[in-house]
């Protein structure tokens, strides 16, 4: 998909199941899902049957992109999950998961993963 198509899909609203798919890639329990998306379990259940608003869809996409890239660079989803929750000196001591709150944070995580892929520090 082009960037414009992704944008349009996010504005229209991704299917609610995208919330769980992206979450399952790097979060380990429902409490973490609630914290990451800033919504309650009850709201999560409602959204699963409908569409995500643009903000939740954007966070789901950031999580999926970063975790997929980490899995490619590190060799597995288990390694990616661990990476996402490990404080990283190159990221100012933050965990990659914490930085995914913003698009700028996602860019930092992806840049660091690309540096790792080119044998830079992780």
C-alpha atoms as an extended CHARMM CRD file, in Angstrom:
* protein
*
       122  EXT
         1         1  UNK       CA              0.0000000000        0.0000000000        0.0000000000  PROA      1               0.0000000000
         2         2  UNK       CA              1.1420000000        3.5250000000       -0.6940000000  PROA      2               0.0000000000
         3         3  UNK       CA              1.4330000000        6.0530000000        2.1100000000  PROA      3               0.0000000000
         4         4  UNK       CA             -1.6980000000        7.7730000000        0.8360000000  PROA      4               0.0000000000
         5         5  UNK       CA             -3.6300000000        4.4900000000        0.9230000000  PROA      5               0.0000000000
         6         6  UNK       CA             -2.4510000000        3.8150000000        4.4730000000  PROA      6               0.0000000000
         7         7  UNK       CA             -3.4990000000        7.3230000000        5.4810000000  PROA      7               0.0000000000
         8         8  UNK       CA             -6.9420000000        6.8340000000        3.9400000000  PROA      8               0.0000000000
         9         9  UNK       CA             -7.4000000000        3.4890000000        5.7060000000  PROA      9               0.0000000000
        10        10  UNK       CA             -6.4400000000        5.0280000000        9.0430000000  PROA      10              0.0000000000
        11        11  UNK       CA             -8.8890000000        7.9130000000        8.5580000000  PROA      11              0.0000000000
        12        12  UNK       CA            -11.6730000000        5.5100000000        7.5260000000  PROA      12              0.0000000000
        13        13  UNK       CA            -10.8780000000        3.3360000000       10.5360000000  PROA      13              0.0000000000
        14        14  UNK       CA             -8.9870000000        0.0790000000       10.6150000000  PROA      14              0.0000000000
        15        15  UNK       CA            -10.9370000000       -2.9980000000       11.6010000000  PROA      15              0.0000000000
        16        16  UNK       CA            -11.0220000000       -3.3360000000       15.3730000000  PROA      16              0.0000000000
        17        17  UNK       CA             -9.1790000000       -6.6210000000       15.2230000000  PROA      17              0.0000000000
        18        18  UNK       CA             -6.0680000000       -4.6540000000       14.1550000000  PROA      18              0.0000000000
        19        19  UNK       CA             -5.8280000000       -3.5630000000       17.7810000000  PROA      19              0.0000000000
        20        20  UNK       CA             -5.3490000000       -7.1360000000       18.9680000000  PROA      20              0.0000000000
        21        21  UNK       CA             -3.1690000000       -8.2100000000       16.0690000000  PROA      21              0.0000000000
        22        22  UNK       CA             -0.6850000000       -5.3860000000       16.6060000000  PROA      22              0.0000000000
        23        23  UNK       CA             -0.8440000000       -5.8270000000       20.3780000000  PROA      23              0.0000000000
        24        24  UNK       CA             -0.1900000000       -9.5590000000       20.2130000000  PROA      24              0.0000000000
        25        25  UNK       CA              3.0010000000       -8.8590000000       18.3000000000  PROA      25              0.0000000000
        26        26  UNK       CA              4.7280000000       -7.1170000000       21.1940000000  PROA      26              0.0000000000
        27        27  UNK       CA              2.5180000000       -6.9440000000       24.2890000000  PROA      27              0.0000000000
        28        28  UNK       CA              2.1400000000       -9.8560000000       26.6770000000  PROA      28              0.0000000000
        29        29  UNK       CA             -1.1570000000       -9.2720000000       28.4810000000  PROA      29              0.0000000000
        30        30  UNK       CA             -4.3840000000       -7.2880000000       28.3780000000  PROA      30              0.0000000000
        31        31  UNK       CA             -3.1670000000       -4.8540000000       31.0220000000  PROA      31              0.0000000000
        32        32  UNK       CA             -0.3390000000       -3.8110000000       28.6840000000  PROA      32              0.0000000000
        33        33  UNK       CA             -2.8460000000       -3.4250000000       25.8380000000  PROA      33              0.0000000000
        34        34  UNK       CA             -5.0040000000       -1.1710000000       28.0120000000  PROA      34              0.0000000000
        35        35  UNK       CA             -1.9700000000        0.9180000000       28.9710000000  PROA      35              0.0000000000
        36        36  UNK       CA             -0.5770000000        1.1880000000       25.4340000000  PROA      36              0.0000000000
        37        37  UNK       CA             -3.8640000000        2.2400000000       23.8380000000  PROA      37              0.0000000000
        38        38  UNK       CA             -5.0980000000        4.1560000000       26.8780000000  PROA      38              0.0000000000
        39        39  UNK       CA             -8.4580000000        2.3900000000       26.9090000000  PROA      39              0.0000000000
        40        40  UNK       CA            -10.2240000000       -0.0810000000       29.1800000000  PROA      40              0.0000000000
        41        41  UNK       CA            -10.8770000000       -3.7430000000       28.4810000000  PROA      41              0.0000000000
        42        42  UNK       CA            -14.5710000000       -2.9390000000       28.0580000000  PROA      42              0.0000000000
        43        43  UNK       CA            -13.7590000000       -0.3760000000       25.3620000000  PROA      43              0.0000000000
        44        44  UNK       CA            -11.3840000000       -2.8150000000       23.6910000000  PROA      44              0.0000000000
        45        45  UNK       CA            -14.2010000000       -5.3930000000       23.4540000000  PROA      45              0.0000000000
        46        46  UNK       CA            -16.4800000000       -2.7990000000       21.8230000000  PROA      46              0.0000000000
        47        47  UNK       CA            -13.8280000000       -1.6820000000       19.3440000000  PROA      47              0.0000000000
        48        48  UNK       CA            -13.0740000000       -5.2470000000       18.2790000000  PROA      48              0.0000000000
        49        49  UNK       CA            -16.5100000000       -5.4330000000       16.7220000000  PROA      49              0.0000000000
        50        50  UNK       CA            -16.2070000000       -2.0970000000       14.9210000000  PROA      50              0.0000000000
        51        51  UNK       CA            -13.5260000000        0.2190000000       13.6270000000  PROA      51              0.0000000000
        52        52  UNK       CA            -10.6610000000        1.9500000000       15.3370000000  PROA      52              0.0000000000
        53        53  UNK       CA            -10.5210000000        5.7080000000       15.4460000000  PROA      53              0.0000000000
        54        54  UNK       CA             -7.5770000000        7.2900000000       13.6380000000  PROA      54              0.0000000000
        55        55  UNK       CA             -5.4970000000        7.6720000000       16.8280000000  PROA      55              0.0000000000
        56        56  UNK       CA             -5.8420000000        4.0170000000       17.8500000000  PROA      56              0.0000000000
        57        57  UNK       CA             -5.2770000000        2.8840000000       14.2640000000  PROA      57              0.0000000000
        58        58  UNK       CA             -2.1150000000        4.9680000000       14.0770000000  PROA      58              0.0000000000
        59        59  UNK       CA             -0.7690000000        3.4240000000       17.2870000000  PROA      59              0.0000000000
        60        60  UNK       CA             -1.6160000000       -0.0670000000       16.0280000000  PROA      60              0.0000000000
        61        61  UNK       CA              0.2540000000        0.6270000000       12.7780000000  PROA      61              0.0000000000
        62        62  UNK       CA              3.2900000000        2.0300000000       14.6370000000  PROA      62              0.0000000000
        63        63  UNK       CA              3.4080000000       -1.0440000000       16.8660000000  PROA      63              0.0000000000
        64        64  UNK       CA              3.1180000000       -3.4260000000       13.9130000000  PROA      64              0.0000000000
        65        65  UNK       CA              5.7480000000       -1.6490000000       11.8080000000  PROA      65              0.0000000000
        66        66  UNK       CA              8.2830000000       -1.4590000000       14.6260000000  PROA      66              0.0000000000
        67        67  UNK       CA              7.7430000000       -5.0390000000       15.7800000000  PROA      67              0.0000000000
        68        68  UNK       CA              7.9090000000       -6.4630000000       12.2620000000  PROA      68              0.0000000000
        69        69  UNK       CA             11.1240000000       -4.5430000000       11.5970000000  PROA      69              0.0000000000
        70        70  UNK       CA             12.6020000000       -5.7230000000       14.9080000000  PROA      70              0.0000000000
        71        71  UNK       CA             11.6790000000       -9.3290000000       14.0870000000  PROA      71              0.0000000000
        72        72  UNK       CA             13.3780000000       -9.0440000000       10.6870000000  PROA      72              0.0000000000
        73        73  UNK       CA             16.5270000000       -7.4980000000       12.1600000000  PROA      73              0.0000000000
        74        74  UNK       CA             16.7250000000       -9.6900000000       15.2640000000  PROA      74              0.0000000000
        75        75  UNK       CA             15.5720000000      -12.9380000000       13.6770000000  PROA      75              0.0000000000
        76        76  UNK       CA             12.3450000000      -13.7390000000       15.5530000000  PROA      76              0.0000000000
        77        77  UNK       CA              9.2250000000      -12.3000000000       17.1380000000  PROA      77              0.0000000000
        78        78  UNK       CA             10.4110000000      -13.4900000000       20.5540000000  PROA      78              0.0000000000
        79        79  UNK       CA             13.5880000000      -11.4380000000       20.1610000000  PROA      79              0.0000000000
        80        80  UNK       CA             11.5330000000       -8.5110000000       18.8480000000  PROA      80              0.0000000000
        81        81  UNK       CA              9.1700000000       -8.6700000000       21.8350000000  PROA      81              0.0000000000
        82        82  UNK       CA             12.1210000000       -8.6440000000       24.2190000000  PROA      82              0.0000000000
        83        83  UNK       CA             13.7350000000       -5.7500000000       22.3240000000  PROA      83              0.0000000000
        84        84  UNK       CA             10.5240000000       -3.7180000000       22.4920000000  PROA      84              0.0000000000
        85        85  UNK       CA             10.5360000000       -3.8680000000       26.3100000000  PROA      85              0.0000000000
        86        86  UNK       CA             14.2610000000       -3.4360000000       26.9750000000  PROA      86              0.0000000000
        87        87  UNK       CA             15.7050000000       -0.0490000000       27.8430000000  PROA      87              0.0000000000
        88        88  UNK       CA             18.0300000000        1.0510000000       25.0740000000  PROA      88              0.0000000000
        89        89  UNK       CA             20.9680000000        3.4310000000       25.5440000000  PROA      89              0.0000000000
        90        90  UNK       CA             20.7710000000        4.5270000000       21.8910000000  PROA      90              0.0000000000
        91        91  UNK       CA             17.1420000000        5.5360000000       22.4980000000  PROA      91              0.0000000000
        92        92  UNK       CA             17.9830000000        7.7100000000       25.4750000000  PROA      92              0.0000000000
        93        93  UNK       CA             17.3450000000        4.8950000000       27.9370000000  PROA      93              0.0000000000
        94        94  UNK       CA             13.7120000000        4.4830000000       26.8820000000  PROA      94              0.0000000000
        95        95  UNK       CA             12.1670000000        1.2320000000       25.7510000000  PROA      95              0.0000000000
        96        96  UNK       CA             11.1230000000        1.0930000000       22.1020000000  PROA      96              0.0000000000
        97        97  UNK       CA              7.5410000000        0.3670000000       23.2390000000  PROA      97              0.0000000000
        98        98  UNK       CA              7.4880000000        3.6350000000       25.1910000000  PROA      98              0.0000000000
        99        99  UNK       CA              8.6250000000        5.5970000000       22.1530000000  PROA      99              0.0000000000
       100       100  UNK       CA              5.8370000000        4.2490000000       19.9520000000  PROA      100             0.0000000000
       101       101  UNK       CA              3.4790000000        6.7390000000       21.5870000000  PROA      101             0.0000000000
       102       102  UNK       CA              4.4490000000        9.2110000000       18.8380000000  PROA      102             0.0000000000
       103       103  UNK       CA              5.4220000000        9.1140000000       15.1740000000  PROA      103             0.0000000000
       104       104  UNK       CA              8.7470000000       10.7640000000       16.0620000000  PROA      104             0.0000000000
       105       105  UNK       CA              9.4300000000        8.0170000000       18.5980000000  PROA      105             0.0000000000
       106       106  UNK       CA              8.6320000000        5.3780000000       16.0000000000  PROA      106             0.0000000000
       107       107  UNK       CA             11.1220000000        7.0190000000       13.6380000000  PROA      107             0.0000000000
       108       108  UNK       CA             13.7950000000        6.8140000000       16.3560000000  PROA      108             0.0000000000
       109       109  UNK       CA             13.0900000000        3.1040000000       16.9260000000  PROA      109             0.0000000000
       110       110  UNK       CA             13.1320000000        2.3010000000       13.2030000000  PROA      110             0.0000000000
       111       111  UNK       CA             16.3490000000        4.3020000000       12.7030000000  PROA      111             0.0000000000
       112       112  UNK       CA             17.9960000000        2.3630000000       15.5370000000  PROA      112             0.0000000000
       113       113  UNK       CA             16.8400000000       -0.9570000000       14.0820000000  PROA      113             0.0000000000
       114       114  UNK       CA             18.1870000000        0.0170000000       10.6690000000  PROA      114             0.0000000000
       115       115  UNK       CA             21.5170000000        0.9120000000       12.2910000000  PROA      115             0.0000000000
       116       116  UNK       CA             21.5240000000       -2.5250000000       13.9340000000  PROA      116             0.0000000000
       117       117  UNK       CA             20.8040000000       -4.1630000000       10.5850000000  PROA      117             0.0000000000
       118       118  UNK       CA             23.8980000000       -2.4090000000        9.2540000000  PROA      118             0.0000000000
       119       119  UNK       CA             25.9150000000       -3.7220000000       12.2440000000  PROA      119             0.0000000000
       120       120  UNK       CA             25.6030000000       -0.5650000000       14.2910000000  PROA      120             0.0000000000
       121       121  UNK       CA             25.0310000000       -0.4650000000       18.0430000000  PROA      121             0.0000000000
       122       122  UNK       CA             21.7550000000       -1.6520000000       19.5080000000  PROA      122             0.0000000000
